[in-house]
């Protein structure tokens, strides 16, 4: 039974949470969906809207008045006041985005839902006691226990279910005829280490300036972009500069040619020929400066909602990310970024790559890099699943190494590669 239409604009935590999910879906929805379901709402109309918005997200459609309205039966939508009334109260209840404020109202909704659940359980328990039948005490204990457990959100899943889901995933991959790993194109690396787009790994690519960490990042990003939607947040280079570096080899253009005086239409035509290949890449770039880990998270989650499962996310580099709280020291800031990047990988179900600088103490030291050489190494070393160092101690040498100092999926190690400087790419050693 649908309640009467809203004659006045309601203002409750339920309406505010829904309005914030409507206005800021990329930020609010991932948080709300972890804690709420249809039964979390006491208001019938809110429950209907939540179900409609959930359907929009599952079908990768925007949360707007058209998409939501199409998922509500016309008589029901009319009883709510129709599109104009619904849109009006959505706008009225929307607050400026402040995560703490949103989580406050969300907490109110969760708390109220738990109270309703417990109250219903107590009423059911009282009815059981009044019957005074054999076993009524055990029945009451079961009712109260079930209500209590419903109020406690856990991520506990039966192991049997995990095994079944894993087997089903492997079967799907076998039927699709594709291996879980994607090739980097460096044979020695691919044989020893695997880039798996479905693994929620935090990968650190680190090195001194000039060692080729951005070049390696671009090669790995290209491999992911052939597999599925891939995001690159370029905090150091502009998107066009990064594009020129990525396309240099295919276009047969030496890196940096555009800064010389002899740029001609020939160069432009050579680059234009790369457009065909570029169309095979599912790659998006964002060179907005002063990004925080929160803004990267919001953009990545929003993109996945719109375009489907991501293959990888790249941030170049961690040292240029703006601090969320200016009161934090450098170490706390890096720890905050690495922890949230790891959480982002788990939410997306794909690897997140962070580029990092090395400690200055390694300058002039003639040895391969170690985990302890990472700048603010404690948190990065702890949170990372994989740590990769491109190692070029002598900029004039073509022979160099890619060192994997931490690898959760197997033993660490290194592979010999060749640096092609005029195309800024790593290749197999001959």
KAVEN-V153000 format. One record per residue. RES is the residue in one small letter. PSI is psi in whole degrees, 0 to 359 (* if undefined). OMEGA is omega in whole degrees, -180 to 180 (999 if undefined). D_CENTER is the distance of its C-alpha to the mean C-alpha in whole Angstrom. Layout:
BEGIN
res = (RES	RES)
psi = (PSI	PSI)
omega = (OMEGA	OMEGA)
d_center = (D_CENTER	D_CENTER)
END
This chain:
BEGIN
res = (x	x	x	x	x	x	x	x	x	x	x	x	x	x	x	x	x	x	x	x	x	x	x	x	x	x	x	x	x	x	x	x	x	x	x	x	x	x	x	x	x	x	x	x	x	x	x	x	x	x	x	x	x	x	x	x	x	x	x	x	x	x	x	x	x	x	x	x	x	x	x	x	x	x	x	x	x	x	x	x	x	x	x	x	x	x	x	x	x	x	x	x	x	x	x	x	x	x	x	x	x	x	x	x	x	x	x	x	x	x	x	x	x	x	x	x	x	x	x	x	x	x	x	x	x	x	x	x	x	x	x	x	x	x	x	x	x	x	x	x	x	x	x	x	x	x	x	x	x	x	x	x	x	x	x	x	x	x	x	x	x	x	x	x	x	x	x	x	x	x	x	x	x	x	x	x	x	x	x	x	x	x	x	x	x	x	x	x	x	x	x	x	x	x	x	x	x	x	x	x	x	x	x	x	x	x	x	x	x	x	x	x	x	x	x	x	x	x	x	x	x	x	x	x	x	x	x	x	x	x	x	x	x	x	x	x	x	x	x	x	x	x	x	x	x	x	x	x	x	x	x	x	x	x	x	x	x	x	x	x	x	x	x	x	x	x	x	x	x	x	x	x	x	x	x	x	x	x	x	x	x	x	x	x	x	x	x	x	x	x	x	x	x	x	x	x	x	x	x	x	x	x	x	x	x	x	x	x	x	x	x	x	x	x	x	x	x	x	x	x	x	x	x	x	x	x	x	x	x	x	x	x	x	x	x	x	x	x	x	x	x	x	x	x	x	x	x	x	x	x	x	x	x	x	x	x	x	x	x	x	x	x	x	x	x	x	x	x	x	x	x	x	x	x	x	x	x	x	x	x	x	x	x	x	x	x	x	x	x	x	x	x	x	x	x	x	x	x	x	x	x	x	x	x	x	x	x	x	x	x	x	x	x	x	x	x	x	x	x	x	x	x	x	x	x	x	x	x	x	x)
psi = (119	132	169	160	156	109	331	159	114	149	101	165	324	312	322	316	315	317	322	323	327	313	323	62	325	335	313	320	313	326	312	318	341	339	342	154	187	323	351	347	129	324	127	317	322	321	317	316	320	314	319	318	321	318	321	314	316	330	13	40	152	150	95	176	329	307	318	315	328	341	8	128	140	317	322	316	322	321	337	356	357	180	319	315	316	313	322	313	333	315	322	323	354	129	158	143	112	116	319	319	317	314	330	310	323	317	322	317	314	315	315	320	319	321	316	319	315	320	315	322	319	320	318	321	320	319	322	320	322	332	335	45	164	135	7	326	315	322	317	316	320	317	313	319	317	318	321	315	326	331	347	114	123	163	17	128	135	137	323	321	320	317	315	317	322	317	320	321	316	322	319	318	320	318	326	347	29	139	160	329	154	141	135	335	1	106	314	324	313	327	333	324	150	135	109	113	348	0	126	63	147	118	126	126	116	156	168	158	132	354	342	24	322	323	317	320	318	322	317	319	321	319	318	321	337	337	319	181	129	138	137	120	105	94	345	304	155	160	320	322	317	321	315	322	320	325	359	312	314	322	355	47	124	139	134	2	328	346	359	171	348	29	130	177	336	317	316	318	322	316	323	331	342	351	320	314	320	328	344	350	131	75	132	138	146	113	25	127	169	37	149	167	331	319	323	316	313	316	318	316	320	319	320	323	324	319	357	183	128	151	329	155	133	135	118	100	173	329	342	4	135	141	136	323	118	346	345	147	176	317	316	322	312	320	319	316	313	319	316	330	321	317	322	318	319	320	320	333	34	164	146	125	125	130	142	150	170	161	143	341	341	345	130	357	122	75	157	153	154	167	323	349	351	137	132	54	332	304	319	315	321	316	333	142	329	138	123	132	113	129	109	81	330	110	338	345	139	324	131	190	154	113	126	100	339	131	104	338	6	186	143	174	196	158	145	135	174	135	120	94	318	348	1	58	152	141	169	139	139	*)
omega = (-179	179	180	-178	178	178	175	-179	-178	176	178	175	179	-179	-180	178	179	-179	179	175	178	-175	-177	-175	-178	-180	-171	-173	-180	179	-177	-175	176	-172	-173	167	-176	-178	-179	-174	176	-180	-177	-179	177	179	179	-180	178	179	179	179	177	179	178	-179	-179	-179	177	177	-179	174	178	-172	-180	-177	179	-179	180	-178	177	178	-173	178	179	179	179	179	178	-179	179	-175	-176	-179	-180	179	-178	-179	174	179	-177	-176	-176	175	170	-174	169	-173	-179	179	179	-180	176	180	177	178	177	179	-180	-180	179	179	178	178	179	-179	180	179	179	180	179	178	177	179	178	178	178	179	-179	178	177	179	176	178	-177	179	178	179	179	179	179	180	-179	180	179	179	180	-179	177	-178	-178	179	175	176	-177	-179	178	-178	179	179	180	178	-179	180	179	179	179	179	179	179	178	179	180	179	179	178	-179	178	179	-178	175	-175	173	-178	173	-169	-177	178	-177	-180	-174	-176	-175	171	-175	-175	180	180	180	-174	166	-177	177	172	-172	178	174	176	180	179	176	-179	178	178	179	176	-179	177	180	179	178	178	179	-177	173	-177	-176	-179	-176	-177	176	175	-175	180	-178	179	171	-177	-179	176	178	178	-180	178	-179	-176	-173	-176	-179	180	-177	179	178	179	179	-178	-174	179	180	-175	-172	176	-177	177	178	179	180	180	177	180	-180	180	180	-177	-180	178	-179	180	177	-179	174	-171	175	180	176	180	176	-179	174	177	171	177	178	180	176	179	-179	-179	-179	180	179	-180	180	176	-175	-171	179	-172	178	177	-179	177	-176	177	-177	2	-171	-178	-179	178	-179	180	177	179	-177	179	-178	170	-174	-177	-180	178	180	178	178	-180	-176	179	-179	175	176	177	178	178	180	179	-178	-175	179	-180	170	-178	175	175	-176	173	177	173	180	-179	-180	179	179	179	-176	176	176	-180	177	180	-179	179	177	176	-172	-166	-171	-177	180	180	-178	-174	-173	171	180	175	-176	175	163	-172	178	-176	179	-178	-178	-179	175	180	-180	-177	164	-176	174	-174	176	-177	-174	-174	-179	-179	174	-180	-179	176	177	-180	178	178	176	-169	-175	174	-177	179	173	179	177	172	-179	999)
d_center = (39	38	39	40	39	37	40	39	35	34	32	31	27	26	27	25	22	22	23	20	18	20	20	16	14	11	12	14	13	10	13	16	15	15	18	20	22	25	27	26	28	31	32	32	31	28	27	28	26	23	24	24	20	19	21	19	16	16	18	16	18	18	19	23	26	27	24	25	29	29	27	30	34	36	38	36	34	37	38	35	37	35	32	34	34	31	29	32	31	27	28	30	28	25	25	23	20	20	17	20	23	20	20	23	24	22	23	27	26	25	28	30	29	29	33	34	33	35	38	38	38	41	43	42	43	46	48	47	50	52	53	54	53	53	50	49	47	45	44	43	41	39	38	38	35	33	33	32	29	28	27	25	22	21	19	22	22	25	25	27	24	22	25	25	21	21	24	23	20	23	25	23	22	26	27	25	27	24	23	19	19	19	22	22	25	27	29	29	26	25	27	26	23	20	17	15	12	12	12	9	11	11	13	16	18	21	24	27	27	29	28	25	22	21	23	21	17	19	20	17	15	18	18	14	15	18	16	14	12	11	10	12	12	16	17	20	22	22	20	24	25	22	23	26	25	23	26	29	30	30	32	34	34	34	31	33	35	34	36	39	42	42	39	41	40	40	37	35	36	35	32	32	33	29	28	28	26	23	23	22	19	16	15	14	15	15	17	18	19	19	15	14	10	10	11	8	6	8	8	5	5	9	9	8	10	13	13	12	10	8	10	8	7	10	12	15	16	16	19	19	16	18	19	18	21	24	26	24	25	23	23	21	19	18	17	15	13	13	12	10	8	9	8	4	5	7	6	4	7	7	8	7	11	13	16	19	22	25	28	31	33	32	34	37	37	37	35	32	29	28	25	27	27	23	24	23	23	23	19	18	20	19	16	15	16	17	19	20	23	25	29	31	34	36	35	38	37	36	35	32	30	26	26	23	24	22	21	20	21	24	27	26	28	29	29	32	31	32	31	32	32	33	30	28	27	27	30	31	34	38)
END
